[in-house]
Amino acid sequence: MQVFEKIGWIRKAKGWSQEDIAERLGMSPTGYGKIERGETDIPLSRLEQISAILDINLSDLIGLEDRGIFNIASSQTHFNNHIHSSLEPADLAHDLSKAQLEIEYLKEMLAQKDKEIACLRELLDMLKNPPARENE
């Protein structure tokens, strides 16, 4: 995979448009589109800007073909696990399926937590306001 193809792939994986990146680079969407189509040589200074925007090391961006695996997780993410994917569609589908299962599990955990919080609030309310005893 060529560097310009990698740039486009990472941009799409992050859910950004060409216009988003072009704006951050201070260039026209048409000019940026030429970069992703490989119609123009990319100066090192521009590659450094692009790698910073995509939050990937420049050496990783340039050397991705050596491994076929790279980290596209943002350094601003709140999760400890990073996304490591090969560029093969079957592997990406597997990673997507795995992520969907993890999301469902986390949703179930949140629902259980909400139930526990409701029970604890009810218990706390009962402790603060005990029911009146009939024999008193």
N, C-alpha and C positions, 0 to 999 in steps of 0.2 A: 504494500500500500504506500502510495506517495504521501509526502508531508501534507500537500494541499487536501488530499482525500481524508487524512487523519483529522485535520482541522475541522472539516465539515462533519465528519462522523462524531467527534467529541461535542461540537456545537449542538448537533441534533440530539445527542444523548442527554445533554443538559437542558433540552427543551427551549433553546434560544433560536431566534430568527437571525438571518443574515443581517437584517436591519439593526438588530440589537447590538451585534458585534461591530458593525460598521460605525454606529454612533459612538460606541466606547472607544473606537480607534480614531475617531475624528475624520472619517473618510466617507465617501459616498457608498451607498449599498451596491451600486454598479461596480465600483472599484474593488470592493470586498468580494463580490461575486466572482470577479476575475481571479482572485486569489484561490477561492475554493474550486474553481474549474481548472486551475493550473494554467491559465492563460497569461500569467505574469510571473516573473521571478520575485521571490519574497526576500527583501533585504533582511539581514540578521536583526537589525533594530526592530523591524516590524514583527519578525518571528518572536522576539522577546516580549513585545507588547501583547501579541496574540496568546502566547503561553501564559502570561500573567493573567489575562482576562479569563482564559479557560481554566485557570488554577491548576496548571500542570507544569512540571519541570520542563524546561526547554530541551534538556538532554533526553527526557522521556519522549517528548514529541518527535524529535528527530530520529531517535533510535527505536521506535516502536516495532519496526519490522523484525528486529532481532528476537523478540520474545512473543509477539502476538498477544501479549497481556499487558494491561496498564491500568492505572488507578485513575478513575474519573470522578472520584468522590471529592467534594469540595472540602477545603480545610475548614470551612465554616459550618460543616455538617455537625449535628449534635449526636450522631451515632458513632459507636466505636468501630463498627465493621465497615470496611471499604468495599467498593464495587470492583471486583477483578473479573474481567470478562475476556474471553478470546473473541475474535472477530467472526467466528463461525455462527451462522444463524441457529443451528441446533443448540449450541452452547448458550447463546443469548436467550433462546426460548426456555431452556432449563433454568437459567438464572432468573428470568422473569417469573416463572412458575414458583420457584423457591421464594422469591421476594413476596409474591402474592400470598403464599401460605404463611409466611412470617407476619405479614400485615393482618391476616385473619386471626392468627394466634394472639397478636398484640391487642386487637380489638376485643377478643374474648377476655383477656387479662384486664383490660380497662373496665369492661362491664362487670367483672367480678369485683374489682376494686370499688366501683361505684356502689354495688350492693353492700359490701362490707362497711363502707362509709355511712350509708343509710342506716344500717343496723347499729353502728357505734353511736350515731347521733340520737337514735331512738333510746338506746341504753343510757346515754348521758342525760337526756331529757328526763328519763325515769328516775335517775339518781338525783337530779336537781329538784324534781317535783314528785316525790313519792306519793303513791295513792293513799288516800285517807283510810285509816283502819276503822272498821265498824264498831269494835268493842271499846273504843276510847271515849 
